[in-house]
Amino acid sequence: MNKTLEQAPKHVKLAVDLIMLLEQSDLSAEEVLAALKIVEQDFTNKSKETINI
């Protein structure tokens, strides 16, 4: 990991890790984007549940 990335916020580090993982997968861009939509919806729902607790 380069020095700039080491100093980056956690969400940027996570994004870089996810990009690297997804680029190594044997999936099309369409499949990756469809999966990311599901992940985004899941985390959005979980964050709403946390707020309502």
Biopython code that builds the backbone (N, CA, C, O; Angstrom):
import numpy as np
from Bio.PDB.StructureBuilder import StructureBuilder

atoms = [
    (1, "MET", "N", (0.856, -1.176, 0.000)),
    (1, "MET", "CA", (0.000, 0.000, 0.000)),
    (1, "MET", "C", (0.900, 1.237, 0.000)),
    (1, "MET", "O", (1.841, 1.324, 0.789)),
    (2, "ASN", "N", (0.611, 2.186, -0.883)),
    (2, "ASN", "CA", (1.468, 3.360, -0.928)),
    (2, "ASN", "C", (1.126, 4.325, 0.200)),
    (2, "ASN", "O", (0.087, 4.201, 0.850)),
    (3, "LYS", "N", (2.013, 5.284, 0.419)),
    (3, "LYS", "CA", (1.870, 6.197, 1.556)),
    (3, "LYS", "C", (0.572, 7.008, 1.491)),
    (3, "LYS", "O", (-0.068, 7.237, 2.517)),
    (4, "THR", "N", (0.192, 7.435, 0.305)),
    (4, "THR", "CA", (-1.047, 8.204, 0.162)),
    (4, "THR", "C", (-2.243, 7.368, 0.574)),
    (4, "THR", "O", (-3.120, 7.850, 1.290)),
    (5, "LEU", "N", (-2.286, 6.135, 0.134)),
    (5, "LEU", "CA", (-3.403, 5.259, 0.484)),
    (5, "LEU", "C", (-3.388, 4.918, 1.968)),
    (5, "LEU", "O", (-4.447, 4.807, 2.586)),
    (6, "GLU", "N", (-2.225, 4.754, 2.537)),
    (6, "GLU", "CA", (-2.139, 4.470, 3.976)),
    (6, "GLU", "C", (-2.766, 5.587, 4.799)),
    (6, "GLU", "O", (-3.303, 5.340, 5.879)),
    (7, "GLN", "N", (-2.702, 6.796, 4.298)),
    (7, "GLN", "CA", (-3.241, 7.953, 5.020)),
    (7, "GLN", "C", (-4.677, 8.272, 4.615)),
    (7, "GLN", "O", (-5.284, 9.197, 5.154)),
    (8, "ALA", "N", (-5.206, 7.530, 3.694)),
    (8, "ALA", "CA", (-6.565, 7.786, 3.204)),
    (8, "ALA", "C", (-7.601, 7.392, 4.253)),
    (8, "ALA", "O", (-7.324, 6.573, 5.128)),
    (9, "PRO", "N", (-8.789, 7.975, 4.163)),
    (9, "PRO", "CA", (-9.881, 7.577, 5.061)),
    (9, "PRO", "C", (-10.246, 6.104, 4.851)),
    (9, "PRO", "O", (-9.992, 5.529, 3.793)),
    (10, "LYS", "N", (-10.844, 5.517, 5.877)),
    (10, "LYS", "CA", (-11.194, 4.091, 5.826)),
    (10, "LYS", "C", (-12.080, 3.746, 4.628)),
    (10, "LYS", "O", (-11.904, 2.694, 4.015)),
    (11, "HIS", "N", (-13.024, 4.616, 4.293)),
    (11, "HIS", "CA", (-13.933, 4.294, 3.187)),
    (11, "HIS", "C", (-13.200, 4.277, 1.850)),
    (11, "HIS", "O", (-13.589, 3.539, 0.945)),
    (12, "VAL", "N", (-12.160, 5.067, 1.714)),
    (12, "VAL", "CA", (-11.366, 5.053, 0.481)),
    (12, "VAL", "C", (-10.548, 3.769, 0.410)),
    (12, "VAL", "O", (-10.447, 3.151, -0.650)),
    (13, "LYS", "N", (-9.968, 3.369, 1.534)),
    (13, "LYS", "CA", (-9.211, 2.111, 1.570)),
    (13, "LYS", "C", (-10.115, 0.927, 1.231)),
    (13, "LYS", "O", (-9.723, 0.026, 0.490)),
    (14, "LEU", "N", (-11.328, 0.942, 1.782)),
    (14, "LEU", "CA", (-12.277, -0.126, 1.490)),
    (14, "LEU", "C", (-12.635, -0.142, 0.010)),
    (14, "LEU", "O", (-12.700, -1.207, -0.606)),
    (15, "ALA", "N", (-12.865, 1.027, -0.557)),
    (15, "ALA", "CA", (-13.198, 1.110, -1.982)),
    (15, "ALA", "C", (-12.072, 0.542, -2.836)),
    (15, "ALA", "O", (-12.328, -0.200, -3.785)),
    (16, "VAL", "N", (-10.847, 0.878, -2.513)),
    (16, "VAL", "CA", (-9.701, 0.363, -3.270)),
    (16, "VAL", "C", (-9.627, -1.150, -3.148)),
    (16, "VAL", "O", (-9.404, -1.844, -4.141)),
    (17, "ASP", "N", (-9.811, -1.666, -1.938)),
    (17, "ASP", "CA", (-9.788, -3.119, -1.728)),
    (17, "ASP", "C", (-10.894, -3.804, -2.538)),
    (17, "ASP", "O", (-10.663, -4.835, -3.170)),
    (18, "LEU", "N", (-12.088, -3.224, -2.511)),
    (18, "LEU", "CA", (-13.203, -3.813, -3.259)),
    (18, "LEU", "C", (-12.947, -3.781, -4.762)),
    (18, "LEU", "O", (-13.232, -4.750, -5.466)),
    (19, "ILE", "N", (-12.418, -2.684, -5.243)),
    (19, "ILE", "CA", (-12.102, -2.581, -6.672)),
    (19, "ILE", "C", (-11.099, -3.656, -7.067)),
    (19, "ILE", "O", (-11.264, -4.316, -8.093)),
    (20, "MET", "N", (-10.067, -3.831, -6.259)),
    (20, "MET", "CA", (-9.056, -4.844, -6.566)),
    (20, "MET", "C", (-9.665, -6.238, -6.559)),
    (20, "MET", "O", (-9.386, -7.046, -7.445)),
    (21, "LEU", "N", (-10.498, -6.521, -5.558)),
    (21, "LEU", "CA", (-11.152, -7.830, -5.466)),
    (21, "LEU", "C", (-12.062, -8.078, -6.665)),
    (21, "LEU", "O", (-12.042, -9.159, -7.254)),
    (22, "LEU", "N", (-12.850, -7.083, -7.020)),
    (22, "LEU", "CA", (-13.793, -7.248, -8.124)),
    (22, "LEU", "C", (-13.080, -7.351, -9.469)),
    (22, "LEU", "O", (-13.540, -8.066, -10.360)),
    (23, "GLU", "N", (-11.971, -6.650, -9.622)),
    (23, "GLU", "CA", (-11.209, -6.758, -10.871)),
    (23, "GLU", "C", (-10.588, -8.142, -11.030)),
    (23, "GLU", "O", (-10.351, -8.593, -12.151)),
    (24, "GLN", "N", (-10.323, -8.818, -9.913)),
    (24, "GLN", "CA", (-9.740, -10.155, -9.960)),
    (24, "GLN", "C", (-10.797, -11.236, -10.193)),
    (24, "GLN", "O", (-10.468, -12.367, -10.548)),
    (25, "SER", "N", (-12.060, -10.882, -9.991)),
    (25, "SER", "CA", (-13.127, -11.870, -10.172)),
    (25, "SER", "C", (-13.343, -12.115, -11.654)),
    (25, "SER", "O", (-12.909, -11.341, -12.507)),
    (26, "ASP", "N", (-14.012, -13.191, -11.929)),
    (26, "ASP", "CA", (-14.271, -13.565, -13.318)),
    (26, "ASP", "C", (-15.695, -13.159, -13.693)),
    (26, "ASP", "O", (-16.448, -13.952, -14.257)),
    (27, "LEU", "N", (-16.054, -11.908, -13.372)),
    (27, "LEU", "CA", (-17.415, -11.428, -13.600)),
    (27, "LEU", "C", (-17.406, -10.259, -14.576)),
    (27, "LEU", "O", (-16.429, -9.517, -14.678)),
    (28, "SER", "N", (-18.502, -10.118, -15.278)),
    (28, "SER", "CA", (-18.628, -8.980, -16.189)),
    (28, "SER", "C", (-18.920, -7.716, -15.374)),
    (28, "SER", "O", (-19.320, -7.785, -14.212)),
    (29, "ALA", "N", (-18.712, -6.578, -16.005)),
    (29, "ALA", "CA", (-19.005, -5.307, -15.344)),
    (29, "ALA", "C", (-20.482, -5.238, -14.952)),
    (29, "ALA", "O", (-20.821, -4.709, -13.893)),
    (30, "GLU", "N", (-21.345, -5.763, -15.792)),
    (30, "GLU", "CA", (-22.778, -5.742, -15.504)),
    (30, "GLU", "C", (-23.101, -6.559, -14.245)),
    (30, "GLU", "O", (-23.913, -6.143, -13.419)),
    (31, "GLU", "N", (-22.454, -7.728, -14.109)),
    (31, "GLU", "CA", (-22.683, -8.557, -12.930)),
    (31, "GLU", "C", (-22.172, -7.862, -11.665)),
    (31, "GLU", "O", (-22.828, -7.897, -10.624)),
    (32, "VAL", "N", (-21.025, -7.245, -11.759)),
    (32, "VAL", "CA", (-20.457, -6.541, -10.613)),
    (32, "VAL", "C", (-21.372, -5.392, -10.204)),
    (32, "VAL", "O", (-21.665, -5.224, -9.020)),
    (33, "LEU", "N", (-21.820, -4.609, -11.165)),
    (33, "LEU", "CA", (-22.686, -3.476, -10.849)),
    (33, "LEU", "C", (-24.015, -3.928, -10.260)),
    (33, "LEU", "O", (-24.536, -3.286, -9.348)),
    (34, "ALA", "N", (-24.564, -5.016, -10.765)),
    (34, "ALA", "CA", (-25.811, -5.555, -10.211)),
    (34, "ALA", "C", (-25.608, -5.995, -8.766)),
    (34, "ALA", "O", (-26.459, -5.748, -7.912)),
    (35, "ALA", "N", (-24.496, -6.639, -8.499)),
    (35, "ALA", "CA", (-24.190, -7.078, -7.133)),
    (35, "ALA", "C", (-23.990, -5.885, -6.206)),
    (35, "ALA", "O", (-24.448, -5.898, -5.064)),
    (36, "LEU", "N", (-23.308, -4.858, -6.697)),
    (36, "LEU", "CA", (-23.076, -3.676, -5.875)),
    (36, "LEU", "C", (-24.377, -2.953, -5.540)),
    (36, "LEU", "O", (-24.497, -2.373, -4.461)),
    (37, "LYS", "N", (-25.340, -2.978, -6.435)),
    (37, "LYS", "CA", (-26.652, -2.388, -6.140)),
    (37, "LYS", "C", (-27.316, -3.120, -4.981)),
    (37, "LYS", "O", (-27.918, -2.499, -4.106)),
    (38, "ILE", "N", (-27.200, -4.451, -4.983)),
    (38, "ILE", "CA", (-27.776, -5.248, -3.895)),
    (38, "ILE", "C", (-27.072, -4.925, -2.578)),
    (38, "ILE", "O", (-27.723, -4.758, -1.546)),
    (39, "VAL", "N", (-25.755, -4.839, -2.615)),
    (39, "VAL", "CA", (-24.982, -4.519, -1.415)),
    (39, "VAL", "C", (-25.365, -3.138, -0.889)),
    (39, "VAL", "O", (-25.567, -2.956, 0.312)),
    (40, "GLU", "N", (-25.464, -2.167, -1.799)),
    (40, "GLU", "CA", (-25.835, -0.812, -1.385)),
    (40, "GLU", "C", (-27.212, -0.802, -0.726)),
    (40, "GLU", "O", (-27.400, -0.169, 0.313)),
    (41, "GLN", "N", (-28.165, -1.494, -1.322)),
    (41, "GLN", "CA", (-29.514, -1.547, -0.757)),
    (41, "GLN", "C", (-29.511, -2.206, 0.610)),
    (41, "GLN", "O", (-30.192, -1.742, 1.525)),
    (42, "ASP", "N", (-28.755, -3.278, 0.758)),
    (42, "ASP", "CA", (-28.670, -3.987, 2.027)),
    (42, "ASP", "C", (-28.099, -3.082, 3.116)),
    (42, "ASP", "O", (-28.643, -3.013, 4.218)),
    (43, "PHE", "N", (-27.010, -2.393, 2.811)),
    (43, "PHE", "CA", (-26.402, -1.525, 3.810)),
    (43, "PHE", "C", (-27.265, -0.300, 4.096)),
    (43, "PHE", "O", (-27.270, 0.200, 5.221)),
    (44, "THR", "N", (-27.988, 0.183, 3.104)),
    (44, "THR", "CA", (-28.919, 1.291, 3.321)),
    (44, "THR", "C", (-30.020, 0.859, 4.273)),
    (44, "THR", "O", (-30.361, 1.586, 5.205)),
    (45, "ASN", "N", (-30.574, -0.318, 4.041)),
    (45, "ASN", "CA", (-31.624, -0.838, 4.927)),
    (45, "ASN", "C", (-31.098, -1.052, 6.336)),
    (45, "ASN", "O", (-31.778, -0.715, 7.305)),
    (46, "LYS", "N", (-29.904, -1.602, 6.467)),
    (46, "LYS", "CA", (-29.330, -1.829, 7.797)),
    (46, "LYS", "C", (-29.081, -0.517, 8.523)),
    (46, "LYS", "O", (-29.286, -0.437, 9.734)),
    (47, "SER", "N", (-28.642, 0.512, 7.809)),
    (47, "SER", "CA", (-28.386, 1.788, 8.470)),
    (47, "SER", "C", (-29.707, 2.418, 8.921)),
    (47, "SER", "O", (-29.746, 3.073, 9.963)),
    (48, "LYS", "N", (-30.790, 2.231, 8.158)),
    (48, "LYS", "CA", (-32.098, 2.734, 8.564)),
    (48, "LYS", "C", (-32.586, 2.012, 9.805)),
    (48, "LYS", "O", (-33.163, 2.629, 10.700)),
    (49, "GLU", "N", (-32.355, 0.692, 9.865)),
    (49, "GLU", "CA", (-32.760, -0.095, 11.035)),
    (49, "GLU", "C", (-32.012, 0.373, 12.270)),
    (49, "GLU", "O", (-32.592, 0.444, 13.353)),
    (50, "THR", "N", (-30.747, 0.690, 12.126)),
    (50, "THR", "CA", (-29.932, 1.145, 13.252)),
    (50, "THR", "C", (-30.459, 2.480, 13.778)),
    (50, "THR", "O", (-30.495, 2.710, 14.987)),
    (51, "ILE", "N", (-30.863, 3.342, 12.870)),
    (51, "ILE", "CA", (-31.397, 4.657, 13.268)),
    (51, "ILE", "C", (-32.714, 4.485, 14.008)),
    (51, "ILE", "O", (-33.001, 5.250, 14.929)),
    (52, "ASN", "N", (-33.517, 3.504, 13.630)),
    (52, "ASN", "CA", (-34.837, 3.303, 14.228)),
    (52, "ASN", "C", (-34.801, 2.537, 15.535)),
    (52, "ASN", "O", (-35.836, 2.376, 16.181)),
    (53, "ILE", "N", (-33.638, 2.064, 15.937)),
    (53, "ILE", "CA", (-33.547, 1.278, 17.189)),
    (53, "ILE", "C", (-33.568, 2.199, 18.378)),
    (53, "ILE", "O", (-33.502, 1.738, 19.518)),
]
sb = StructureBuilder()
sb.init_structure("model")
sb.init_model(0)
sb.init_chain("A")
sb.init_seg("    ")
for serial, (resi, resn, name, xyz) in enumerate(atoms, 1):
    if name == "N":
        sb.init_residue(resn, " ", resi, " ")
    sb.init_atom(name, np.array(xyz, "f"), 0.0, 1.0, " ", f" {name:<3s}", serial, name[0])
structure = sb.get_structure()
